[in-house]
Amino acid sequence: MFPSRRMVGAGLLAAPALLAARTGQAAGRPVTVASLFGEDKPETRIWRRMAQILERTAPGRFDLRIVGNAALGGEKEVAEGMRLGSVQASLSTISALSGWVPDGQLLDLPFLFRDRGHLKRVLAGPLGAELKGKYEAQGFVVLGFINYGARHLLAKEPLTTPAAIRGKRIRVIQSPLHTELWSGLGAYPTPIPIPETYNALKTGVVDCMDLTESAYVGFRLHEVVPWLIETGHIWASGVIMVQAAFWKGLSAGDREALAAAAAEGTSYFDELIVTDEEASMAKAAAEGGKVAQPEDRPAWEAGARKVWAAFASKLGGLDRIEAIAAGA
């Protein structure tokens, strides 16, 4: 279903040459863009919209070559490809970048944000500017923050309480915070790249995982884990990012045009996600998917507080975390 690691590695090295041959002598600076999904999902549609904007605002200056369906690998592989120079642009969850910028894990703290608006306001302030500087120091220029939606527990059975998750093997993002969260609830975390999760769940390597509603159906996971438990424990923030060396090589005018396209793309993506969540869950329901509400929410939140305490010293202190949680 998905490419192997060997295929992914070869794809990262060969993609620019293959795409050049496929598209011919296209005008503009070639920009290899990686997307995890196909043409119908927000993760690809945002780049199509940005390409249209750039055709109008910077005609003939950019040639966005969008490679979808995780052909260039999962988020970590794409980020590594960006640092190597084989990928110039992509979206990424904050979680996937935590190995390079651990401070970003602040946005992944469970039950920290109340809703989309709360997260957006925080990122529009000093914290967003601070994180942008840290990402750029690692080779990722962040042109905007996006919201993938809330993460929910996905399982083969309705695991509605923290007690029900004990002893289960759960796929986690390759992030220390996510590992801490689920191990603290008594599960056995297993880091697996997102393109490999379908087979891991199908074959029983893991029993469950957590993900947003849009990606749940985007990766067809409702076929192998039909239950979505609406825990909404983490708001999955992400970034529109470009390779630092690529960005530095642009003229001031081209930087301005690309930044403006990304700003419009950010709003477009956030609108698409909301619509796509509704369509995705309707599709899941039509194909056997089921939704359950979590029980004993205080116990879920108590588990989250343990993560806050465990990571407080690395993320600016518990007072800072509490202030963000209580913010307007």
C-alpha positions in Angstrom: 0.0 0.0 0.0 2.8 2.4 1.0 6.4 2.7 -0.2 9.1 0.9 1.7 11.9 2.8 3.5 14.3 1.8 0.7 11.9 3.1 -1.9 11.4 6.3 0.1 15.1 6.9 0.3 15.6 6.4 -3.4 12.6 8.6 -4.0 14.0 11.5 -2.0 17.2 11.4 -4.1 15.6 10.9 -7.5 12.5 13.0 -7.2 13.8 16.3 -8.6 15.3 14.6 -11.7 12.2 12.4 -12.3 9.9 15.4 -11.9 11.9 17.5 -14.2 11.8 14.8 -16.9 8.0 14.4 -16.3 7.2 18.1 -16.5 9.6 19.1 -19.2 11.2 22.6 -19.2 8.7 24.2 -16.9 9.3 27.9 -16.2 10.3 29.2 -12.8 12.4 27.9 -9.9 11.7 24.2 -9.3 10.2 23.6 -5.9 9.8 19.9 -4.8 6.8 19.9 -2.4 6.0 16.8 -0.4 2.4 15.9 0.7 1.2 12.8 2.6 -2.1 12.7 0.8 -3.7 12.8 -2.7 -5.3 15.6 -4.6 -8.6 15.6 -2.7 -7.1 16.3 0.8 -6.3 19.7 2.4 -2.6 18.7 2.6 -2.3 18.8 -1.2 -5.0 21.3 -2.0 -3.2 24.0 -0.1 -0.2 23.7 -2.4 -2.4 23.8 -5.5 -4.0 27.1 -4.1 -0.6 28.5 -3.4 0.6 27.7 -6.9 -2.3 29.5 -8.3 -1.6 32.6 -6.2 2.0 32.6 -7.2 1.1 32.4 -10.9 -0.7 35.7 -10.4 1.7 37.4 -8.0 5.0 36.1 -9.2 4.4 34.8 -12.7 7.1 32.5 -14.0 9.1 32.7 -10.8 8.1 29.4 -9.1 7.4 25.9 -10.4 5.8 23.9 -7.5 6.2 20.2 -8.2 3.8 18.5 -5.8 4.5 14.9 -4.9 1.6 13.4 -3.1 0.5 10.2 -1.4 3.5 10.0 0.9 5.7 9.1 -2.1 8.6 10.9 -0.5 8.0 9.2 2.9 6.4 10.1 6.2 6.9 13.4 8.0 10.2 12.6 9.6 11.7 11.4 6.2 10.4 14.5 4.5 11.9 16.7 7.1 15.2 14.9 6.7 14.9 15.3 3.0 14.4 19.0 3.5 17.5 19.3 5.5 19.4 17.4 2.8 18.0 19.6 0.0 16.0 17.0 -1.9 12.7 18.6 -0.7 12.1 22.4 -0.6 8.6 22.7 0.9 6.1 20.7 2.9 3.6 20.8 5.7 4.5 19.1 9.0 2.9 18.5 12.4 4.7 20.2 15.3 5.1 16.7 16.8 7.2 15.4 13.9 9.7 18.2 14.3 10.1 17.7 18.1 13.4 15.9 17.5 14.9 19.1 16.1 13.0 21.6 18.2 11.9 20.1 21.5 10.3 23.4 22.6 7.6 22.8 20.1 6.3 20.0 22.3 4.6 22.7 24.4 1.9 22.8 21.7 1.4 19.0 22.0 0.6 19.0 25.7 -2.6 17.1 26.2 -5.8 19.1 27.2 -3.8 22.4 27.0 -6.0 24.2 24.5 -9.7 24.5 24.7 -10.5 25.0 21.0 -9.1 26.1 17.6 -9.4 29.8 18.6 -7.4 29.4 21.7 -4.5 27.7 19.9 -4.6 30.3 17.1 -4.4 33.2 19.5 -1.4 31.7 21.3 0.5 31.1 18.1 -0.2 34.7 16.9 1.7 36.0 19.9 5.3 35.8 21.2 5.3 32.0 21.4 4.8 31.7 17.6 7.6 34.1 16.9 9.9 32.3 19.3 9.2 28.9 17.7 9.7 30.3 14.2 13.2 31.4 15.1 14.1 28.0 16.6 12.8 26.1 13.5 14.8 28.3 11.2 17.9 27.6 13.2 17.3 23.9 12.4 16.8 24.5 8.6 13.0 24.9 8.5 11.6 28.4 7.7 8.1 28.5 9.0 5.8 30.6 6.8 2.6 29.9 8.8 1.0 27.8 11.5 -1.9 25.5 10.6 -4.4 23.4 12.5 -4.9 19.8 11.6 -7.8 19.4 14.1 -8.1 17.6 17.4 -6.4 14.2 17.9 -8.7 11.3 19.0 -8.1 7.7 20.0 -8.6 5.2 17.3 -9.1 1.5 18.2 -10.6 -1.8 17.2 -13.0 -1.6 20.2 -14.5 1.3 22.2 -11.7 2.1 24.6 -13.6 4.8 26.4 -11.7 5.0 29.7 -8.0 5.4 30.7 -8.3 2.0 32.3 -9.3 0.4 29.0 -6.1 1.5 27.4 -3.8 -0.3 29.9 -1.8 -3.0 28.3 -2.7 -2.0 24.8 0.0 -1.5 22.1 -0.4 2.0 20.7 1.2 3.5 17.7 2.7 6.9 18.6 4.3 9.8 16.8 8.1 9.7 17.0 7.9 12.2 19.9 9.0 11.8 23.6 5.9 13.6 24.8 3.5 11.3 23.0 5.4 8.3 24.4 5.1 9.8 27.9 1.4 10.4 27.6 0.4 6.9 26.6 3.0 5.0 28.8 1.7 7.1 31.7 -1.8 5.7 31.0 -0.5 2.2 31.0 -0.2 1.5 27.3 2.8 0.3 25.4 3.9 3.0 22.9 5.4 2.0 19.6 6.8 4.7 17.3 5.7 4.0 13.7 5.9 6.3 10.7 2.4 7.3 9.5 2.6 5.6 6.1 3.2 2.2 7.9 0.3 2.5 10.4 -2.4 0.8 8.2 -0.5 -2.4 7.9 0.7 -2.3 11.6 -2.9 -2.1 12.7 -4.1 -4.6 10.3 -1.5 -7.2 11.2 -1.8 -6.6 15.0 1.6 -5.0 15.5 -0.3 -2.4 17.4 -3.9 -2.3 18.7 -4.7 1.4 18.5 -3.4 4.9 17.8 -4.4 8.5 17.9 -5.0 10.8 14.9 -7.2 13.6 13.6 -10.5 12.9 11.9 -9.3 14.1 8.5 -6.2 11.9 8.5 -8.2 8.9 10.0 -10.1 8.6 6.8 -7.3 10.0 4.6 -5.2 7.0 5.5 -8.2 4.6 5.3 -7.6 3.7 8.9 -11.3 3.3 9.6 -11.0 0.1 7.7 -8.8 -1.5 10.4 -9.7 0.5 13.5 -13.4 1.2 13.1 -13.8 3.0 16.5 -13.0 6.7 17.0 -13.2 7.7 20.6 -13.6 11.5 20.7 -11.0 12.3 23.4 -9.8 15.5 21.6 -6.8 15.3 23.8 -4.3 17.3 21.6 -4.9 20.0 19.0 -2.6 18.9 16.2 -0.8 22.1 15.2 1.5 22.2 12.2 3.5 24.4 10.0 3.9 25.4 6.4 7.7 25.2 6.0 10.4 25.7 3.3 14.0 24.7 3.3 16.2 27.4 4.9 18.8 27.3 2.1 16.1 27.6 -0.6 14.5 30.5 1.3 17.9 32.3 1.6 18.5 31.9 -2.1 15.3 33.8 -3.1 15.2 37.5 -3.9 13.4 39.8 -1.5 10.5 40.1 -3.9 10.2 36.3 -4.3 10.3 35.9 -0.5 7.5 38.4 -0.1 5.4 36.7 -2.8 5.9 33.2 -1.2 5.2 34.5 2.3 2.0 36.2 1.1 0.8 33.0 -0.7 1.5 31.0 2.5 -0.5 33.4 4.6 -3.5 33.0 2.3 -2.8 29.3 2.2 -2.9 29.1 6.0 -6.5 30.4 6.2 -7.5 28.2 3.3 -6.1 25.1 4.9 -7.8 25.7 8.2 -11.2 26.2 6.5 -10.6 23.0 4.4 -9.8 20.9 7.4 -13.1 21.7 9.1 -15.1 20.8 6.0 -12.9 17.7 5.4 -13.5 16.5 9.0 -17.2 16.4 8.4 -16.9 14.7 5.0 -14.3 12.2 6.4 -16.5 11.1 9.3 -19.5 10.8 7.1 -17.5 8.5 4.8 -16.2 6.5 7.8 -19.8 6.0 9.1 -21.0 4.9 5.7 -18.2 2.3 5.7 -18.7 0.8 9.2 -16.9 3.4 11.3 -18.3 4.1 14.8 -17.9 7.0 17.2 -17.8 6.7 21.0 -17.6 9.4 23.7 -14.9 9.1 26.3 -15.9 8.2 29.9 -14.3 9.5 33.1 -12.9 12.6 31.6 -11.3 13.7 34.9 -9.1 10.5 34.7 -8.0 11.4 31.2 -7.2 14.9 32.3 -5.3 13.6 35.3 -3.1 11.6 33.0 -2.5 14.7 31.0 -1.4 16.7 34.0 1.3 14.1 34.7 2.7 14.9 31.2 2.6 18.6 32.0 4.6 18.0 35.2 7.1 15.7 33.5 7.8 18.2 30.7 7.5 21.5 32.6 11.2 21.9 33.2 11.9 21.5 29.5 9.1 23.8 28.4 9.5 26.9 30.5 8.0 25.8 33.7 4.6 24.8 35.0 3.6 28.4 35.6 4.0 29.1 31.9 2.0 26.0 30.9 -0.8 27.0 33.3 -0.8 30.5 32.0 -1.3 29.3 28.4 -4.1 26.9 29.5 -5.9 29.7 31.2 -5.3 32.3 28.4 -8.1 34.0 26.5 
